[in-house]
Amino acid sequence: MDKNIKHFSTNFVLPTKFLMLSLKMLEKAYDLFCFSRSSTSSTDGNVDKVKEMVMENRHSSLKEMTQDLDISHESVRIILVDVLDTRRVAVRFVPKELNFLQKEHRNRFGESDRQKFFLLCWYTCP
């Protein structure tokens, strides 16, 4: 009976060692350097560039962004959807929540609207 248990345990140990070696080899292959593009595409610089491109033209396509930034289509999509929290609605990028686009719009047009509002209140109040 002990012989069977020993035999079973040695058969079990060999596949786990093989599995561990194959996992290490996969990790090494996954971490190899890619010569055409940077290893992490969602850097702060790329996020800022994508943000500027969206603020300039909300109708810009992912293809234009990938060509301008020289990063992959999926990296631009990850930056837009996960980092900047935007989504595509009616062929333009709209924030899921009111975020950087709304703040920029408020900063641009808020001051003149506030002045108009105060002037209107000043003239209408007795």
Short mmCIF file of the C-alpha atoms (twelve columns), coordinates in Angstrom:
data_MODEL
# 
_entry.id   MODEL 
# 
loop_
_atom_site.group_PDB 
_atom_site.id 
_atom_site.type_symbol 
_atom_site.label_atom_id 
_atom_site.label_alt_id 
_atom_site.label_comp_id 
_atom_site.label_asym_id 
_atom_site.label_seq_id 
_atom_site.Cartn_x 
_atom_site.Cartn_y 
_atom_site.Cartn_z 
_atom_site.pdbx_PDB_model_num 
ATOM 1   C CA . MET A 1   0.000   0.000  0.000   1 
ATOM 2   C CA . ASP A 2   2.849   2.398  0.820   1 
ATOM 3   C CA . LYS A 3   4.389   1.554  -2.532  1 
ATOM 4   C CA . ASN A 4   1.243   2.689  -4.354  1 
ATOM 5   C CA . ILE A 5   1.115   5.967  -2.446  1 
ATOM 6   C CA . LYS A 6   4.783   6.645  -3.206  1 
ATOM 7   C CA . HIS A 7   4.266   5.838  -6.854  1 
ATOM 8   C CA . PHE A 8   1.247   8.130  -7.026  1 
ATOM 9   C CA . SER A 9   3.104   11.005 -5.364  1 
ATOM 10  C CA . THR A 10  6.090   10.779 -7.743  1 
ATOM 11  C CA . ASN A 11  3.754   10.781 -10.719 1 
ATOM 12  C CA . PHE A 12  2.059   13.841 -9.317  1 
ATOM 13  C CA . VAL A 13  5.296   15.735 -8.630  1 
ATOM 14  C CA . LEU A 14  6.673   15.434 -12.164 1 
ATOM 15  C CA . PRO A 15  3.716   17.106 -13.925 1 
ATOM 16  C CA . THR A 16  3.705   19.964 -11.410 1 
ATOM 17  C CA . LYS A 17  7.431   20.582 -11.984 1 
ATOM 18  C CA . PHE A 18  6.827   20.552 -15.728 1 
ATOM 19  C CA . LEU A 19  3.923   22.947 -15.285 1 
ATOM 20  C CA . MET A 20  6.018   25.334 -13.190 1 
ATOM 21  C CA . LEU A 21  8.815   25.328 -15.782 1 
ATOM 22  C CA . SER A 22  6.385   25.955 -18.619 1 
ATOM 23  C CA . LEU A 23  4.803   28.846 -16.691 1 
ATOM 24  C CA . LYS A 24  8.228   30.419 -16.148 1 
ATOM 25  C CA . MET A 25  8.983   30.084 -19.848 1 
ATOM 26  C CA . LEU A 26  5.665   31.740 -20.710 1 
ATOM 27  C CA . GLU A 27  6.442   34.642 -18.381 1 
ATOM 28  C CA . LYS A 28  9.812   35.148 -20.053 1 
ATOM 29  C CA . ALA A 29  8.252   35.050 -23.507 1 
ATOM 30  C CA . TYR A 30  5.562   37.509 -22.435 1 
ATOM 31  C CA . ASP A 31  8.101   39.962 -21.016 1 
ATOM 32  C CA . LEU A 32  10.268  40.096 -24.148 1 
ATOM 33  C CA . PHE A 33  10.928  43.594 -25.455 1 
ATOM 34  C CA . CYS A 34  8.902   44.680 -28.482 1 
ATOM 35  C CA . PHE A 35  11.053  46.780 -30.813 1 
ATOM 36  C CA . SER A 36  8.289   48.617 -32.676 1 
ATOM 37  C CA . ARG A 37  6.410   50.152 -29.743 1 
ATOM 38  C CA . SER A 38  6.961   50.965 -26.089 1 
ATOM 39  C CA . SER A 39  6.161   48.251 -23.563 1 
ATOM 40  C CA . THR A 40  3.548   50.350 -21.769 1 
ATOM 41  C CA . SER A 41  1.475   52.534 -24.024 1 
ATOM 42  C CA . SER A 42  -0.754  54.105 -21.404 1 
ATOM 43  C CA . THR A 43  1.912   56.441 -20.039 1 
ATOM 44  C CA . ASP A 44  1.097   59.911 -18.744 1 
ATOM 45  C CA . GLY A 45  2.404   61.480 -21.943 1 
ATOM 46  C CA . ASN A 46  0.192   59.330 -24.166 1 
ATOM 47  C CA . VAL A 47  -2.822  59.935 -21.928 1 
ATOM 48  C CA . ASP A 48  -2.260  63.699 -22.151 1 
ATOM 49  C CA . LYS A 49  -1.871  63.541 -25.938 1 
ATOM 50  C CA . VAL A 50  -5.079  61.522 -26.349 1 
ATOM 51  C CA . LYS A 51  -6.867  63.927 -24.025 1 
ATOM 52  C CA . GLU A 52  -5.720  66.917 -26.098 1 
ATOM 53  C CA . MET A 53  -6.772  65.203 -29.337 1 
ATOM 54  C CA . VAL A 54  -10.251 64.522 -27.946 1 
ATOM 55  C CA . MET A 55  -10.579 68.089 -26.677 1 
ATOM 56  C CA . GLU A 56  -9.557  69.512 -30.063 1 
ATOM 57  C CA . ASN A 57  -11.798 67.250 -32.118 1 
ATOM 58  C CA . ARG A 58  -14.371 65.009 -30.460 1 
ATOM 59  C CA . HIS A 59  -15.105 63.385 -33.829 1 
ATOM 60  C CA . SER A 60  -11.557 62.066 -34.270 1 
ATOM 61  C CA . SER A 61  -11.248 58.359 -34.932 1 
ATOM 62  C CA . LEU A 62  -9.159  55.743 -33.202 1 
ATOM 63  C CA . LYS A 63  -7.277  55.173 -36.443 1 
ATOM 64  C CA . GLU A 64  -6.126  58.816 -36.529 1 
ATOM 65  C CA . MET A 65  -5.017  58.615 -32.905 1 
ATOM 66  C CA . THR A 66  -3.060  55.400 -33.454 1 
ATOM 67  C CA . GLN A 67  -1.259  56.902 -36.452 1 
ATOM 68  C CA . ASP A 68  -0.421  60.154 -34.649 1 
ATOM 69  C CA . LEU A 69  0.762   58.521 -31.420 1 
ATOM 70  C CA . ASP A 70  2.293   55.356 -32.954 1 
ATOM 71  C CA . ILE A 71  0.630   53.073 -30.415 1 
ATOM 72  C CA . SER A 72  -1.764  50.197 -30.981 1 
ATOM 73  C CA . HIS A 73  -5.495  50.485 -31.527 1 
ATOM 74  C CA . GLU A 74  -6.199  48.591 -28.310 1 
ATOM 75  C CA . SER A 75  -3.909  50.886 -26.284 1 
ATOM 76  C CA . VAL A 76  -5.768  53.969 -27.499 1 
ATOM 77  C CA . ARG A 77  -9.067  52.278 -26.710 1 
ATOM 78  C CA . ILE A 78  -7.873  51.411 -23.193 1 
ATOM 79  C CA . ILE A 79  -6.757  55.006 -22.620 1 
ATOM 80  C CA . LEU A 80  -10.106 56.368 -23.823 1 
ATOM 81  C CA . VAL A 81  -12.370 53.899 -22.053 1 
ATOM 82  C CA . ASP A 82  -10.516 52.956 -18.872 1 
ATOM 83  C CA . VAL A 83  -8.289  55.951 -18.124 1 
ATOM 84  C CA . LEU A 84  -10.335 58.883 -19.448 1 
ATOM 85  C CA . ASP A 85  -13.763 57.253 -18.877 1 
ATOM 86  C CA . THR A 86  -15.160 58.140 -22.286 1 
ATOM 87  C CA . ARG A 87  -17.393 56.206 -24.635 1 
ATOM 88  C CA . ARG A 88  -18.483 56.620 -28.225 1 
ATOM 89  C CA . VAL A 89  -21.957 58.122 -28.697 1 
ATOM 90  C CA . ALA A 90  -23.199 59.238 -32.111 1 
ATOM 91  C CA . VAL A 91  -19.693 59.216 -33.634 1 
ATOM 92  C CA . ARG A 92  -18.068 61.380 -30.974 1 
ATOM 93  C CA . PHE A 93  -16.429 60.773 -27.636 1 
ATOM 94  C CA . VAL A 94  -18.610 61.687 -24.673 1 
ATOM 95  C CA . PRO A 95  -17.544 61.283 -21.058 1 
ATOM 96  C CA . LYS A 96  -19.411 58.672 -19.031 1 
ATOM 97  C CA . GLU A 97  -19.535 61.172 -16.209 1 
ATOM 98  C CA . LEU A 98  -18.874 64.864 -16.465 1 
ATOM 99  C CA . ASN A 99  -15.092 64.892 -16.364 1 
ATOM 100 C CA . PHE A 100 -12.273 66.738 -18.116 1 
ATOM 101 C CA . LEU A 101 -14.315 67.790 -21.172 1 
ATOM 102 C CA . GLN A 102 -17.027 69.305 -18.986 1 
ATOM 103 C CA . LYS A 103 -14.457 71.068 -16.804 1 
ATOM 104 C CA . GLU A 104 -12.712 72.533 -19.852 1 
ATOM 105 C CA . HIS A 105 -16.019 73.713 -21.297 1 
ATOM 106 C CA . ARG A 106 -16.960 75.256 -17.950 1 
ATOM 107 C CA . ASN A 107 -13.623 77.063 -17.701 1 
ATOM 108 C CA . ARG A 108 -13.873 78.452 -21.231 1 
ATOM 109 C CA . PHE A 109 -17.446 79.671 -21.165 1 
ATOM 110 C CA . GLY A 110 -18.217 79.930 -17.474 1 
ATOM 111 C CA . GLU A 111 -16.660 83.326 -16.831 1 
ATOM 112 C CA . SER A 112 -18.555 85.143 -19.591 1 
ATOM 113 C CA . ASP A 113 -21.824 83.455 -18.594 1 
ATOM 114 C CA . ARG A 114 -21.319 84.442 -14.947 1 
ATOM 115 C CA . GLN A 115 -20.767 88.050 -15.944 1 
ATOM 116 C CA . LYS A 116 -23.929 88.037 -18.076 1 
ATOM 117 C CA . PHE A 117 -25.901 86.468 -15.223 1 
ATOM 118 C CA . PHE A 118 -24.730 89.035 -12.665 1 
ATOM 119 C CA . LEU A 119 -25.475 91.898 -15.054 1 
ATOM 120 C CA . LEU A 120 -28.949 90.495 -15.704 1 
ATOM 121 C CA . CYS A 121 -29.610 90.097 -11.969 1 
ATOM 122 C CA . TRP A 122 -28.283 93.581 -11.277 1 
ATOM 123 C CA . TYR A 123 -30.608 95.200 -13.794 1 
ATOM 124 C CA . THR A 124 -33.694 93.167 -12.861 1 
ATOM 125 C CA . CYS A 125 -33.364 93.489 -9.080  1 
ATOM 126 C CA . PRO A 126 -34.979 96.631 -7.568  1 
# 
